[in-house]
Amino acid sequence: MRTLYHIPLSPFSRKVRLALAEKRIPFELRIERFWERRPDFLAMNPACTVPVLQEENGFTIADSYAICEYLDEAYPDMPLFGRTLGERAEVRRLVAWFDHKFHTEVTRNLLYEKQLKRLLGRGNPDAAAMRAGYQNMKMHMEYIGDLAENRAWLAGSQISLADFAAAAQLSSLDYIGDMKWELSEPARDWYARMKSRPCFRGLLADRISGLAPPDHYADPDF
């Protein structure tokens, strides 16, 4: 079986999970505690990061963007990067926005400080970083809301990897109760549409020992 090595709250792992599920590509999940630096995993990905996708024939791809691009080329029936050059450029721009800018300014300051730092044994949360994460969230939610108000989906008329990249970041923060949905009603409405898609069912079913999500997390209607 095709295997995705992941950790449940990794937004990059979640992005790949959504892409696989949207394309209806069967796969199994395997939790990889990458901080333990397991030799077999290091052989698959010397960077020792998740996600890593291993195909049934043993072919292995690391890095969430590389995996998603591979999936779109290998399984083109349901394109996630757009169809025209302009659409593909906009999808790539927004994926980079959420994978890098949003993750650095919001997710890393909240999810990493509150959850991953403890797992990695890197000390206590940094209160200043968390304050910055909450402050930065306002601008990003307003931007998502602006995109959602003016387009059918974030990158244009069709759902794309941009929507999955954004939803992956937001769903990770929502699980730990750190999303401020009141900051943008259009962003909240867009996310409710994302949660209602069949590809989201696996994420909404996630449960992590010792860490329960808020009641609305698994509710497609919020």
Stockholm file with secondary structure:
# STOCKHOLM 1.0

chainA/1-222         MRTLYHIPLSPFSRKVRLALAEKRIPFELRIERFWERRPDFLAMNPACTVPVLQEENGFTIADSYAICEYLDEAYPDMPLFGRTLGERAEVRRLVAWFDHKFHTEVTRNLLYEKQLKRLLGRGNPDAAAMRAGYQNMKMHMEYIGDLAENRAWLAGSQISLADFAAAAQLSSLDYIGDMKWELSEPARDWYARMKSRPCFRGLLADRISGLAPPDHYADPDF
#=GR chainA/1-222 SS CCEEEECTTCHHHHHHHHHHHHTTCCCEEEECCGGGCCHHHHHHCTTCCSCEEECTTSCEEESHHHHHHHHHHHSTTSCSSCSSHHHHHHHHHHHHIIIIIIIIIIIIIIIIIIIIHHHTTCCSCCHHHHHHHHHHHHHHHHHHHHHHHHSSBTTBSSCCHHHHHHHHHHHHHHHTTCCCGGGCHHHHHHHHHHHTSGGGHHHHTCCBTTBCCCGGGGCTTC
#=GC SS_cons         CCEEEECTTCHHHHHHHHHHHHTTCCCEEEECCGGGCCHHHHHHCTTCCSCEEECTTSCEEESHHHHHHHHHHHSTTSCSSCSSHHHHHHHHHHHHIIIIIIIIIIIIIIIIIIIIHHHTTCCSCCHHHHHHHHHHHHHHHHHHHHHHHHSSBTTBSSCCHHHHHHHHHHHHHHHTTCCCGGGCHHHHHHHHHHHTSGGGHHHHTCCBTTBCCCGGGGCTTC
//
